[in-house]
């Protein structure tokens, strides 16, 4: 992590107002505006500088599903929330301390999430009669007293930006586009953020348009200088680096989809296999295709298919050919790929299926998060077709989850689901880059010779002669002399791989495939229970952050509560039933209607209590803490 910049690296102002600096331990900032106002870029740049400064952080991008929703409407509002601190944090924050609203619609859509007394920075230029009407206001909230509970800073961001860029000869519309950089400069001044990285970024982004790069940098510096010289802001804030939140090592800021992509790249290198991704673009999984397509130098092949069915079929073909095969999608794509995944189960070939869950059913909420695909991944295929399921818990953990999914797929010759979601995919946090010696050895041995001797002494290749420990069948590369064998979806004879309609053989093969999945080695679930609690809260996937934050709140208030988190959802950890049996009450928060809770009740006959939410947004830790406290004290 880098140290805070020296004052000399900050933009220089002609004169400075008298400003008091206040030290904070944490802050939550939300940038909000039209989907064309650059709020995601603004938030991303503020996040990058904050990560470089050394704070712990967590982000929550939130944007409309429409590519270009009507400007000035509630449906077109895009926002980016960042929580950063001088200590370890787990969530993007329940309520914003600072809201930057670029227009009336952004204010109306986000004001409820600003804490009482919070800072409200409003682009006053955009609060004209037409914009107010579009957002559903009868009067201007800047004048009618409805914002008295907040510290309001009306700033004419648009006109100040246009004035600052007069010398560049831009049209007014072109100059107005830089108002997000003015806002970024102002917030960077308010919170003592570094600036050099943003300047470098803008020069690189607009390298072919140096005038536009210079104009954006000028707007950024003008925003900083406005904060430095205006009398509207009497306080600036400092949040020290989070030195105690990190173990030693090299860190970078990373999103879940980027961490997942890096995990797949690393797994391919550790397995010494070419990586093949067959995919069809779908929100929120497309970033994986975009990222992996940049890494042909690592032997990566990406195939953007004409549809999800073709993408899955190509990936399975790559697995048959000896590649580390991956296909990525979200829930609707999973439904289309189910037949091919069933074929992968029958062929017993390694394949990683990535599902970045989003709100459903059908098209549902494409840009919002949910955890409602668990039962689909477990049972969404015809016949008895068991598949392992792995779920990361944080954006950075997507890297390790990818390695784990590949380990299982290669070791046990099976398709594996990696079950992430939109919250993890788009969110970001610091990630410690692992050392090479910390990475697992994932190399595999391909079949290279006959493996069975017939009674007459003839040596032959049996494609379903299994490893006695893992029950995995041999992986034979097509074209290897003497290892020719039949593939396809019709049931195979145990050992020989010949087509078989024998009822006893089918019963044996079905049970063997299930036994193979049940026998996969996974670590025991770990329980955090320092006080001998009677209540256990059990989570999976992205609920880890809100659950852990809620547990911290409760323990700080003197409550006793235990916590556990499940990464492996199929098969379950072997000690899970014993863990559940220790507690009088088990609570499972999920962003669905209780899917894991239903599985646990059926498997372990435990009276699991569900706490569910399907709003398209992650749990808020304070609300979750309240619900868990009620469970602790329930009769």
N, C-alpha and C positions, 0 to 999 in steps of 0.2 A: 504494500500500500504506500502511496506517496504522501508526503507531508503537505500542509496547507501552503499556498503560494505566498511569496513575499509581496508586500504592498506594491512594489514597483512593477509587478506583472499585471496589475489591474489598469483598466482604461483611466486616463487622466482627465480630470474635470477642471474647468476654468476656476471654479470657486466651490467651496464646500459649505453646506449648511451644518449647524451644530446638531450632531446626531449622537444619541446615546446607544451604546452597544450592550445588548442583553445576552447572556449565555443561557441556552436551552439544552435540554438533554435529548429532545426529539421534536419532530414537527411533521405534519401531514399537509402536503400541498396538492391542490387539484387545479389543473389547467382545463378550461372548458370553452368551447366555441363551435362554430360551424365545422362540418367535416372537411371543408376546404380552407380552414384557418390555420392548419398546420399544428394542431395541438399535440398530435402524437410525436411529431418531430421535436416540438418544444420540450415535451416531457422527456423524450429520449435523450436530448442533449443535456438537460438539467440532471438527469440520472447519471449519464456518463461522467460528468464533472464531479458529481457527488461520490460516485464509486472511486474515482481517481483520488479524491480528497481523503478517503479512508473511512467514510461512514458505513455502518451497516444499513441496508436499505431493502425495500420491497415495493413492487410497483403493481398497479392495476390499470392497464389500458382499457378503455371502454368506447366502442365506436358503433355507429349504426350499420345495419346490414346492407342498406342501399349504397351503391357505388357513389351516387351523388344525390343525396336526399335534398328536398327543397330547402334553399337557403333561408335561414331565419326561423325555421320551424322546430318544434320540440323533437320531432322525429329525426332531424338532421344534426342533433348535438353530438359532438365527439368530446371525450374527456380523457385525461391521463392523471392518475393519482400516484403520488410518490410519498412514501413514509421513510424517513431517514433519521438516524439516531447515533448517539455516542456509545451505544450498548447493543447487545444482541436483540434483534426484533424478529417477528415471525409473520406479520401480516402487513398489508398495505394501509392498515388503519381503519377504524370504524367510522370516524368523522373527520372531516378536513379542518385544519386550523387556519388554512389560507385557501380562498377560492379566487381564481382569476377568471372572470366572466367576460368574454369578448362581445357578447350581445345579449339582449333580453331573454332569448330562448335558453341560452346557456345558464343564465342566472336562475330562471324558473325551474329548469330541469335539475339543478344541482344544489339549490339553496338549502333544501331540507337536510343535506348531508354536511352542512357547515355547522360547526359547534357554536353554541351561543357565545357571543363575545369575540368570535373569530374575525380574522382580517378578510375584507372583501374588496378586491381590486377590480374595478369595473371600467370597461372601455366606454366612457360616457358619449363618445361620438356616435355610437350605434343605437342610442336610445331615443330615436325619433319616433314620430307617431306611427308610421307604417310598420317599423320593426316591433314596436310594442303591441300593435294589433295582431301581427303574425304570431307572436308568442302568447297571446291570450290575456294581455294586461289591459285593464280599463284605464289605468293611470300609470304614470312613471313611478316605479318604486324608489327612484332616486329623490323624488320630491314629496311622496305621499306619507312618509313616516313609517312605512312598513319595514324598513331596514334598521330601525333604532336599536335593535339588539346586537348589532354588529359594528365593527370599526370599518367604516366605509371609506374607500379612497377612489373617488371618481377621477379617472385619468383619461384625457383625450388621446388614446393610443394611436388612433388612425391619423389624426391631423398632426400629431407630434412626429410620427414616422414620415409622413409626406414632407413636412418641413425639413426634417433632418436629411432627406435625400434629394433636395432640390438640385444640388450641383451635379447629379448623375444623369440628368436629362431623361429620366424615365417618365412614362405616362402616369397619371394619378393611380390608375388601376394596378400598374406594375409596382409602384411604390407602396401601395396599401398592403400588398402581399407580404411585405416585410414587417408588419406590425407584430407578428408573433416573435420575431427576433428582438424587437424593442421590449416586449413584455419579458422575454427571457433575460435580457440584460438587466432590467429593473429587478427581477427576482434574484438574479445572481448577485446584484449589489446588496439586496436586503439580507441575504443569507451567506454572504462572504464566500461565494463559490468561485473556483478557479475559472479562468476565461480562455487560456491559450488553446485548450483542446477544441472549443467551439469555433474559434477563429481558424484553426487548422482544418477542421471538418468542413467549414463553409468554403474554404479555398479549394479543397479537394472535390467537394460535391459540384461546384460550379467552375471546375477547372477550364472547361471549354467556353465559359461565359464569364470572363473576369470582371466585367462591369457589374453583373448581378452578384457575384461573390463580394465585391467591394461594397456594394449597396447594402447587402445583408449584414456585413461586418459593421458598417457605419450605423445601421439601425440598432444592432446589438450594443455597440458602444454608447449610442445616444441614450438607450434605456438605462445603462449603468450610470451615465453622467446625470441623467434626470434624477435618479434616486440620490446621488451624491449631492446635488445642488438644491433640490426642491425643499420647501418647508413642509410639504404634505406628509412626509415620513419622518417622525421624530426618533424612531428606534430602528436599528438594524440588529441582526441576530447572528450568533455564532453557535454552531453545533460541532463540538470537537470530534476528531476521528475516534472510531470505536476500537481502540487498541486491544481491549480485553475480549472482543467478540470473535477474534480470529486466531487460529493457530498459525504457527510460522509457515511461510510458503509464499508463493506468487499467486496473486488473485486477479481476477477480471470480472467485470459485470457480464451476466449471461442470462438469456431468456430460456424458457423450458424447451422450446423447439430447437434452438441453437445447441443447447446442451445435449439434447437427444441426438441431433445430427453428429455432433462431435463424438458422442458415445458409439454410434454405429461405425464411424470412421476408425476409431480406436480399436473397436472389436475386430474389424476386418484386418487391421494390421496385426493384432495379437493372434488372430487365427491364421494369418498368412493366406487369406482368401481374397479374391476380387469381390467388391461390393456391388450389388445390383439393386437398384430401386425401381420398381414398377409402380407408377402412381398416376392419378388423375387429379387435377387441382380441385381442392375443396377447403373451405374455411372450417376450422382454423388449422388445417394440417399442411397447407401449401408451402409454408416456410421451409419445411423439411426438404421438399423437392427443390426449391430455389437454392438452398444452401448446399446440398450434396452435388448439385449440378456444377458447382464451382470447383470441384476437387477431382477432376480427371487425372491430375498428376499423382493421385494416390490410387489409381486403378479403379475409380468409381465410374460406373455406368448408370446413367439415369434415363428412364424411358417414360415420357409423358404419353400415355396411351389415349385412345379415343374414348374410353370409358373405364369405369371401375372394374368391370368383368375382365377386360383385356389386360388391365394393369395387374390384377391378381394372377391371371394365367401366365403372363410373361414372367412374373416373379417365381412362380412355381417351376416354370421351365428352366429358369436360371438356377434354381436349387437342384434340379435334376442334373444340370450340367456342371455342378461343383462350385457354384458361387455362394457367397453369403447373401441370401435373398431376402429382400424387404419389400413390403408394400405398405403404403400409408393412406389414411383416409379418416373420415369422421363417420358418425352413425349411419347416415343414408348410404354411404359407400359400402359400409360393412354388410348391409342387407344384400347388396348386389354381389358381394364377394363370397357369400356363404357357401355356395356350391363348390367353388374352387378350394375353399378352406377345408371343406369336407373331403375333397379329393386328396389334399395334402395330408390329412389324417390317415386316409387309407394307404397312401403311398409311403407314409412315414418318412417324410423328407423335412429337413430343417428349413424353417421360414419364419420370419418375424413380421407380424401383422400389427401395425401401429394404428390405434384408434384415438384420435384427439376428440374427446366427447364434447358435444354442444347440446343446446336445448332442443328437444324434439317434442312430439314425433314429427315425421316427415321433414320438411324444410325447417320447421320450428323456429328457433332463434339462432340463426347461423353464427352470430358474433358473441353469443352469451355462453356461459359455462353450465355444465350439468354433469351428473355422475350416473346417468340413467341407462348406460349400455352394459352394465355388469351382467345382467341375466342374458342379454343377447350374446355376449362373448362366451358365457358359460354353456348356453344351450341352443343358440340360434343356428343350428344345422340339423339336417335330417339324420335320423339314425342315432346310434350311440357314438358320438364323435368328440371324445374328451380332448380339451386343449388347455395347456397351462396359461395362467393369467398373472401378469406382473404389473403393479401400479406404483409409479413414483409418487413421492410426497411433497416435493418442492421443485421449483424450476431447476436448481442445480442438481438435485437428485435424479433428474431425467438422464443425466450422463451415466450414473451407476446403474440405473434401471435398464438402460439399453445394453450395457455389458452383461447384466444378469439374464436378460431375455435371450441374448445370443448364446450365453453359456448353456442354458437349458436346451435351446433349439439344437445346437451342435452335439451336445453330449447325448441327448436322448432321441435325436432324429424325429423331431416333432415340430409342427407349427406352434408358435407362441404368440399370445396377445400381449402387447404393451399398451396399457390402458391409462392414457393421460387425459387432460381436459383443457378447455380454453383458458381457464384461469392460470394453469401452469404454463401452457404453451406461450402465452403472450406476456405473462409476468416475468419479472427479472429480479435477481439478487446476486450478491457476490459469490463467486465460485473459486475454490482453491484448485489450481491446475495440478493434477496428480503427478508424482514422480514416476518415472518409467518402472522402477522396481515395485511400485504399488499395484501395477496393472496385472490382471490374471493372464495366465498362459492358456489361450483358447485354441491351440493348434489341434487339428484332427488328423486321423489316419484314414486315408481312403483305401478301399479294398483294391488289391493289386494282384490277387492270385485266387485260384479256386479254394474254397473253404470247407468242402465236404467230400468224403470218400464213400463211394457206393460199395455195395457188397462185392462187386466184381473187381474192385480196386480202382475203378475209374474216378478221377478227381473232377468234381464239378463245382459250379458256383451256385450256392443257394442264397437268394436275395433276402429271405426272411429267416435266416439262421441267426439267432439273437445273441448279443452279449449277455452272459449269465447275470452280470451285476446290474446293468442299466436296462436290459431288455431292448436296447437299440439294435436295429438291423444294420447291416453293412451299407456304406455309401460308396457306390461304384460309379465312376465317371463314364459316361457313354463313350464307346469306342475302345475301351480297354479290352484287349484280346482275351477271350475266354470268359468274360464276365457279362455276356449278353443276357438280358433278362426281360421279362414282360412287365409292363406298367399299365395302369388304367384303373378305373374306379370299381370294376367288378371284384368281388371278394377273391382273395388269393389263398392258395393252400399254404398252411404253415410250413416253413422251411423252403420248399421248392419254388414258391411264387407262382405256380400254375393256377389257372382259373379253377375255382372250386365252388360248387353249389351244395356241398355236403353240409347238412344242418349242424352236425357235431363240430366240424371244422369252423364254421361261422361262429358258433357259440364260443369256441376256444379263442379265435382271433379277436372277437369283440372284448372278451374278458382280459385278454393279454394286453390289448391296447390301453384299456382302463388301468390295469395293474401297472403298466409302465408309467403312466402319468401319476398314479397314486404313490409310486416309489421314488419320484424325483426328490433329491435331497434339497431341502430349503432350510435356512436357519430358523431356530426357535424364535417365537415372538417374545420380545423383551417387555417387561412391565416396569413402569416407574411408579413406585408406591412407597414413599419414604415414611409414611405415618400409619401403615396398617389400616387402610380405608376399607369401608364396606361397599363402596360404589366404584365401579370401573367404567371409564369412558373409552370406547374402542373406536378407532377411526380407520379409514383407508383413503389412499389417494390424497387429493389436495386439501382435505379437511384437516390435515396435520397442523398447519399454521394456526388457524382459528381455534382448534381444540387446545393446542399447547398454550396459546395466549390466554384462553379462558381458564385453563387449569392453574396457570400462574396467578391469575386474579383471585381465584377461589382460595388457593393456599395462602396468599398474602392476607386474605381476610380471615384466616384461621380454620378454613374448611379442610376436611380430609377427603381426598379423591385420588384414585389411581388412574394411570393412563397407559394405553398400549396402542400400537399402530401396526396394521397388517399390510405388508408389501405383497406377499404371495397369496392370491385369492383362489388359485387352483394349481397344485393342491394347497390346502391350508397347512400352516406349520403344525408339526406333530404334537406340540404341547398346547395348542390353542384350547382344546376341550378342557384340559386340566386347569388352565388359566381362568377360563370363564367360570368354572365350577367353584373357584375360591371366593367369589363375591356374591353378596346378597342381591345386588342390583347391577345390571350391565346396560349401559346406554350407548347407542350407536347413532351418531349424527351423520346424515348423508344428504347429498343434493339429489335426491330421488325420493320415491315414496316408500323406502325401506327395503331395498333389494338385498343388501348384505344381511340385514337383520333377519329377513325371511330365511336366507340360507343357513344362518347360525341356529335359528330355532329348529329348522328341519334336521340339521346334522347333529346338533349337540343337545337338543331338547332343553334348551335354556330359555327362560322367559326374558328375552332381550327387549328392551324398551327403545323404540325408534324416536329420533328427533329429526324431522325432515324439512327440507326447503327446496322448492323448485322455481325460484324467482329468476333464474339466469344469472344471479350474482352469488359470490361466496358468502359464507356465514360471517356475521360480525361477532367478534369475540365477546363483547359485552352482553349481547343478547344470548349468546350461547352459554356464557357463565351464569346468567339468570336461570336459564332452563336447566342447567346441570345442578344448580343449587336447589331448585325445586325437587329434582330427582333425589338428591342426597337426603332431603328432609321429608320425602314422601312416606306415608304410613305403609 
